[in-house]
Amino acid sequence: MLQRLGTSSVLLPRLTVLFHLWGALLEHGGWRQRLAERRCGLPEQRSVLQWLQTNVSHLAQQFGWRQVELQPSGTGARGEETTSSSVVLSRQLLIAGQSYELRLLPL
């Protein structure tokens, strides 16, 4: 749907699809942004983490980056269990003889 509505030949994209589909498209921030970028002819933008994970994964590994799956354990501040895991990018750094780990976390 984004591909079809994103072409400049469609003059009024909101009249091309059903109202509830258009509403869902506008409500979702990522889809709305992608549609606007396509209609303006801009290249698709990605987050730095997504870019590193997909396009530069081999090159990133050569420079010491690796994917790490974080699995939180324990209880949250309000006594709720935290069970969701997330994949982050990690790289070891050596600064002034001290070893550090740099992590890129998704927001």
Secondary structure, DSSP 8 states (H G I E B T S, - for coil): -HHHHTSTT-S-GGGTS-HHHHHHHHHSHHHHHHHHHHHHT------HHHHHHHTSHHHHHHTT-EEEEE---SB-TTS-B----EEEEEEEEEETTEEEEEEE---
